[in-house]
């Protein structure tokens, strides 16, 4: 699978040449703005005979993109960003440590 990376204003677009989108659900956006990542939203778009992974960015960072072949003609696409603190201050305070508090007693309606 051939790919290319395009840096656009506030976005990184990864073009996957000759890749189809077989399920409509694949086109739904993935909202990541509440996670500590430079990406705020990811979506897949059709571009002629190609597919494009569009990453809306909160930081001006270019990812390292690699492709590895898998069985039965499939491929894995890896998009890697450097570690960092990407959340804005107003969200960082609400993010917590990732733990969930479970009440001791069930909550009744």
C-alpha positions in Angstrom: 0.0 0.0 0.0 1.4 3.4 -1.0 0.8 6.4 1.1 1.8 10.1 1.2 1.6 12.7 4.0 0.4 16.2 3.3 0.7 19.0 5.9 -2.0 21.5 5.6 -3.0 24.4 7.8 -4.1 22.8 11.1 -4.4 19.4 9.5 -2.3 16.4 8.5 -3.8 14.4 5.6 -2.5 10.8 4.9 -3.5 9.7 1.4 -3.8 5.9 1.1 -3.6 5.2 -2.6 -6.0 2.6 -4.1 -7.7 2.0 -0.7 -11.4 1.7 -0.6 -13.9 2.6 2.2 -16.3 -0.4 2.4 -18.4 0.6 5.4 -20.3 3.8 5.9 -19.5 3.7 9.6 -15.8 4.1 8.7 -16.5 7.7 7.6 -17.8 8.8 11.1 -15.4 11.2 12.8 -13.4 10.1 15.9 -13.4 12.9 18.4 -10.2 13.0 20.4 -10.2 16.6 21.8 -10.5 15.4 25.4 -7.5 13.1 25.2 -3.9 14.2 25.6 -3.0 13.9 21.9 -2.1 16.5 19.3 -5.1 15.3 17.2 -8.5 16.8 18.0 -10.5 14.9 15.4 -9.8 12.1 12.9 -11.9 11.1 9.9 -11.7 9.1 6.7 -12.7 10.7 3.4 -13.0 9.3 -0.1 -10.6 11.0 -2.6 -11.3 9.6 -6.1 -9.8 6.0 -6.0 -8.0 6.7 -2.8 -8.9 7.2 0.9 -7.6 10.0 3.0 -7.2 9.9 6.8 -7.7 13.6 7.8 -6.3 14.5 11.2 -7.3 17.9 12.6 -4.4 19.1 14.8 -4.1 21.2 17.9 -0.3 21.3 17.6 1.9 21.8 14.6 3.5 18.3 14.6 4.2 16.0 11.7 3.6 12.3 12.6 5.8 9.4 11.7 3.6 7.3 9.4 4.5 3.7 8.6 2.7 0.8 6.9 3.3 -2.9 7.6 1.7 -5.7 5.6 -0.5 -8.3 7.3 -2.1 -11.5 6.3 -4.6 -11.9 3.4 -3.6 -8.7 1.7 -4.4 -6.4 4.6 -2.0 -3.7 5.9 -1.6 -1.9 9.2 -1.2 1.9 9.2 0.7 3.3 12.2 0.6 7.1 12.9 3.0 8.0 15.7 3.4 11.3 17.5 6.0 12.3 20.1 4.9 12.1 23.8 3.9 15.5 25.3 1.3 17.5 27.0 -1.1 18.6 24.3 -4.3 19.3 26.3 -5.2 23.0 26.7 -5.2 24.2 30.3 -9.0 24.3 30.6 -9.2 20.6 29.7 -6.0 19.4 31.5 -7.5 20.2 34.9 -10.6 18.1 34.2 -8.8 15.1 32.7 -7.8 13.6 36.0 -5.6 10.6 36.2 -7.7 8.2 34.1 -9.2 6.4 37.1 -12.9 5.8 37.6 -14.7 6.0 40.9 -17.3 3.4 41.4 -19.9 3.9 44.2 -20.1 1.3 47.0 -23.9 1.1 46.7 -25.9 0.9 43.5 -27.6 4.1 42.5 -31.4 3.8 42.3 -33.5 5.9 39.9 
